[in-house]
């Protein structure tokens, strides 16, 4: 998920200075979604559900770096996404995930 989030944040794969911080925020976001009632099947790290990736990316964008001017905006978008995820039914999005072994192949 790290490379997908970096891509969505506009960070090239060869830039690794933020990787540790991004990984920490990914874990925080996943735990926050779990505590908020997002179904476990959407938090499965073996499947990259686009809805989950978007929520995680919004969380990372809210906290990454030193510029906090957009933090409230991204956290509001994150909270709205998490709320929608709590309402998801597995059959509605079951075919939309990308197997994690294909994560690196998405951009090709």
N, C-alpha and C positions, 0 to 999 in steps of 0.2 A: 504494500500500500504506500510505502514511502515514496517510491518513484512516481506514482500516480499523483499523489498530493503535491510533490515538488513541481511536476509538470503543470498542474492546475494553478499553482501559485506563481508560475513563470520563472522557476528556478531550474537552470540547466542541470542535467544529471551529473556532470563533472564537478559541479560546485558541491562540496561536501561539508563545508563549515557549519551549515545549519542542520545537518542530519540528526545529530543527537537531540537537539531542541525540538525538531519536528517529530521525531519518534516519541518523545515525552508527551507532546500535545496530542498525538494520535492516540496514545494509551489513555490520556485524560479524557478525551472525547468519547472513546469507546466505553469507558467506565461510567461517564456521565449519562450516556445514552442507555446503558444497562440499568442504571439507577432510576432513570426517567421512565422506564417501562417499555423500551423498544424491544420487540420480540428477539429472542436469541438467534433465530435463524437469519435475521438481518445483520447480526454482529459476527457471524461466522467468518473467521479470518481466511478460511479456505475458498471463500467465494467473495468476489468483489462486487457487491450490489451497488449500482450507480447512486441510489438514494443515500446509502450509508457513506459512500465516498464523498458525496457533495456535502453532507453534514460535517464530516471530519475536516474537509477542506475549509469550510467556513469557520470552524473552530480554530484551525491552525492560522488562518488569515487574521483572525481577531487578535491573536496573541503573539504572532511571530514578529520579531524585530522590535525597534524602539518607538516607532511611530504609532501612537494610540488614537489618532484622529478618527479612524474608521472602526475602532473596536466595538463600539455600541451598535453600529450598523450591522457588522458581521455577526455579533452575538444574537441580535434580534432575528436575523435570517436563520442562524443556526437553531435557535429555540423553535421557530416556526417549522423548520424541517423536522426536528426531533418530534414535535407534536404530531405531524403527519405520519411519521414513521411508527408512532405508537398505535396508529389506526390501521396499519397495513395488514392485509390478509395474504398469506403465503401464496395462494393460487393467483393473486393479481399480478405478482412480479416474479414469479418463479422462473420464467424464461429470460429475464433481463440481466442476470448476473454474468460476469466474466470469470471463468476459472482463474485462480491466482497464478497458475503456471503460464498463462497467456498475458499477464499484466505487461510485461516488457514488449510484447508484440503489438500492442494497441496502436502505437504511433506509426507503425510501418505501413 
